[in-house]
Each structure stands twice: as C-alpha cells, then as structure tokens.
Amino acid sequence: MASKICATISTIFFSLLLLPSGHGFYLPGSYPHKYGVGDPLSVKANSLTSIETELPYGYYSLPFCRPQEGIKDMAENLGELLMGDRIENSPYRFKMRTNESDVFLCRSGPLSADDFNLLKKRIDEMYQVNLILDNLPAIRYTNRDGFLLRWTGYPVGIKVADGYYLFNHLKFTVLVHKYEETNVASVMGTGDAAEMIPSKSGKSGPPGYMVVGFEVVPCSFQHDPESVKNAKMYDKYPAKINCDPATVAMAIKENQPVVFSYEVEFVESDIKWPSRWDAYLKMEGAKVHWFSILNSLMVIAFLAGIVLVILLRTVRRDLTRYEELDKEAQAQMNEELSGWKLVVSDVFRAPDNPTLLCVMVGDGLRILGMAVVTILFAALGFMSPASRGTLITGMLFFYMVLGILAGYGAVRLWKTLRSGDHSGWVSVSWRVACFFPGIAFLILTILNFLLWGSHSTGAIPFSLFVILLLLWFCISVPLTMVGGFLGAKAPHLEYPVRTNQIPREIPPQRYPSWLLVLGAGTLPFGTLFIELFFIMSSLWMGRVYYVFGFLFIVLILLVVVCAEVSLVLTYMHLCVEDWRWWWKAFFASGSVAIYIFLYSVNYLVFDLKSLSGPVSATLYLGYSLLMVLAIMLATGTVGFISSFWFVHFLFSSVKLD
C-alpha cells in the first residue's frame, strides 16, 4: 500500500513538473493525435452530472450498455478525483472516416423496480450523460427562441406528462481535419494516450486525420426488443432508425427491456486542431461578460484613484504642516489637529493574540501567492480545459511549495512583534502549517461523509485521503518549517519609535470602529462581484470558465483596492487616537469575505433555485465557506501588510523630539 501511494505521489509531481513544457503552437500539455482511415476511436464516459443536485454519479450506476471487455477506469490525476470525475471506457466504438448507421448496441434485461425508480429519479433531477472522444466532451446544440444554445453532454431522458422517456439512440457527428505534418514534436498524444509519429521526409503516406469536434443528438426511439433478442453488439439493427430529436417514443416501464443503438457520421471540417475548443469556450453571454468586466474595471480604477489621491493629499498635508512649525506650534498642533501624532508611543504596541495574527498572515501569504501563480499559469494556457484536473492539481502543488513563503512571513512578523526575539518560531511555523489545511480537511471530511452516504462519485476515496495527508505532512509541513527557519534567521523590522510601558487611554469614539471595518469590505467586493458571477456559474452551473486574463486583472485590482481601503481605515483610526490598528487593518480588507458569503447565499436562493435536497445545499454552503475563509485570509493579509508599511513609513517620516 505504501509503495503504491509513494508511486502515485511521484507520478503527480512528475506530471506537474511537465506542465509548463509546451511545443510550438499548441496549448501546453495537449497535442494532436493522428488517426488513419479505419483506425479505431474509443469513446469514454465521465460521471453523470446535474445542476439540480451537484452530486456526480458513475456512468454505470444506470442500466446502460457495458463494454465487451469489461469496465475499466481510465487514467486520472489528483484534480480529476477531487472534482468528482470518474472516466471509464464505454461500448461506443468508431472507425475513422467510416460512417455507420443503425448500429445495435445492446438489449438490457427487464428493468427491475430499483432500476426503474432510479431512472425516473435521474430524469427528474435532470442528469446529463458526459461522453468524451479524443479528449473532447460531447457537445449538443439546441435552438431556443432563435438562439443557438450549446450544451456539454445530453440528458438521460425527459418527462412528458406522466411518462418517462429514455434517450436510447445517439446520433454522433465527428468533425475531422486533415493532419498537417509539423516539425515541432515527434511524440504526440492527448492527455492519456500517446503514440510515436515518425517524421516524413519527402514521402507522403496515407492521409491522417485529427478529431476537431464531437457532437451528439439524443433521440428516444421505440425499438422492437424481440427483433434483437439474439443480436450481438455492433450488429446491424434489422430496421431503419429515424432519429428525430423533436419526438419521444421510448417510454421506460418496469419489467420491460430497453434497446440501445447509435449512428455516427464523419464530417471534414475547416476547424484547425488548436481551435477545436472554441465551441466550448465561447458560450452564450460572452458579449455581456466582456462588457461587464470592462465596465467593472473602469469603475474600480476610478474609485481606487480617488481613494489614493485623498490618502496622499491628507497625509502629505499633515506632514508638511507639522514640519514647518516651530516646537511650540507643533505642541499646539498635536493637541488640536494631529490625533495620529499623539499615539506615537503606542502605535507599535503588540496586538492581542499576536500568534494568531502571525499564523493568519502566513497562511494568507501562501493563499495569495497560490492564487496569483495559478491564475497567471492558467492565463498563459498551461492549465487549459483540454487537460482535465490540472487547475486543481496545480493549485495544490503551488500551495504546498509556497509553504516556504508562509513560514517565512509568519515567523518574521513574530520576530518583529517580539523586538528580535525569535524563540517559539517552531510553534508558530507548525501552527501555520496546520491552521488553514486543518480547517479545510475538517470541512472536506464532513462533506465527504455526506457524499459517501449518497454513493456519489464526488466522494474522495479513502486512498486519496491518505495521499492528501502524506502530501500535507511529508511536503507542506517540512517546507513551512524551512520557511520558518529562514524567517527566524532574517533580521526583524526595527520600529522607528519607542513604545511606552503604560498604554495610552483611548478616548470614547462617536461610532463603533468595528462597524466601519465591516463596512469597508464593500469596496473590494465591488471589484469582483461581476467576475464572481461567472466563476460561480462555472462551478455550479456546468459552464466553462476560461477568461483567466480578465481574472488576473481583477485580482490585481482587488489587491490594490484592499491595500488602499486598509490604509484609509488605519489612518482614520489613528486620527481618533485609536492605536489598536493591527486586527482592524486585517479585517478592513478581509471583511470582503462576508459580502462574498452573502452573495453565495443570494446565488443559492435566486440562481440555484432548482438545487434540491439538504445534502446538495449543505455541500454548496460547505464549499462556499471554505472559499470565503481562503479569501478572507488572502485579502486580510494584503490589508495588514499595506497598513504595517504605511504606519512604519508615517512614523519614520515625522520629526521626533
């Protein structure tokens, strides 16, 4: 068992190290597969999915036809397993450039009561069947009110009046493009398959083709079960099958068998191989998406500019007026105007719960660094949808590696708060390594028990739990300890002023300071709420998200606005002689997480109206809580670091007697 786990971990990291390596024009990690005329094409089946329940189930949990060679699991990476993908072989078999019609697939046995009720339940819950050919998901086109809509997968069936009808005949269209010889690579493959393609020099061999599209039209056709009672898989169906998606005929009934069939047509297309994913990425609403993002960027840039100008003018005016006065006038100004100057002996007094603050800042640095690096790599195309699961796998990889940054930042802040004393840095590093991962592990464990109870493929297998624990304690924790050691050896930041032993009394405030801190999160929320809608739609509505360039810009704007909001709030607190700015600076920008969680609840109520069952709602809220916690740590860290730099710069710039 241990050797298999170690081998799996080695494979994961070897795959991750190969991610950034690209060849020529093609997307990194994805290369064309050349097929000759008559070469076999195998269709794979992914988990059944539904936006009604958000619980994926295995393809063969329903009484579908099974392949002759038996069910086999296809190659999966860590990200696919965490996303609930379970890719298996299917009985659908094609031959390149060979059209086939009326192909008999199988005849099921009489539907048992359990299978009959399960089929009805999956149809009511609007489950989709997801098939894959040459790494391309099957796509379905429908016309609605004059608009052409694109869907990935096809529904299990449909309910009409009181009857349940199964889509038991599939009409496939495979778009192919002539293979164009290139000199960029000699090893070509698609994710989980590779073949050696010898270079041709001066000789033209038989024509080869690449798969550039995979379309499906589901039909409900009433077969005659008795006519195929002795037929074998892939035999010719004895009658002509007319696939009409506008009509349904195959009503499922208890103790009645179901016959499955298909047809396939190959069409030569002008679509080039690098553009074959355009149909999936260009979903409806793209114009609205672009307009909303650009509008949001303009508004946020304008607001951020106003905040920055006000901040610079206010601080510069106070410093200039203070330094131009003589000592007597300075003393009078201290009493009348410059409230922030009066807390000079208390502004660097250690906050309450300093260890927790250091731990949260350390974890926030790691999460922020992971987000920046992952989105940047995704924007450059290294984590394209063609490589399923690489985005999640990459996030885990970067999170573990950036444990060095988390340990370094937390311990150096700890050392600074203790005026150079680094004792206890091991404890701080250990807490950094276990704080956020421990919370995430607890939430995922609780949610996983719910998924196990529902028999969903979204449940993380026990072996994967062991692998995640080994990755945590064998890689993440040691790297965090190394970062903590480096932070303990690094010089601490010297305070520009001394701190009195007796703390200064804080005058009564006109309004609760924490109310202003909580309200400050509205401005950072304004930078991302439009983009957040598309991200939520991608996660919960099955839509493809691939505008990582815009997401990277939004992330940069979010960091800038969080820093500015925290600066303004810190300055306002110092002006009213409130020197307890540490935690307030953290939560001034970190409070954006509250509004994101409220938005998530709003999205659940108004956009996911069809989400059914307490298990589905609990899963949604659990994952949303985990996401919100990560955002709070990242944005809070930005606010704290910017405020710390501001306070340090402000009190280093004044003349002190």
Disulfide bonds with the S-S distance in Angstrom:
Cys65-Cys106 1.81
Cys219-Cys243 1.77
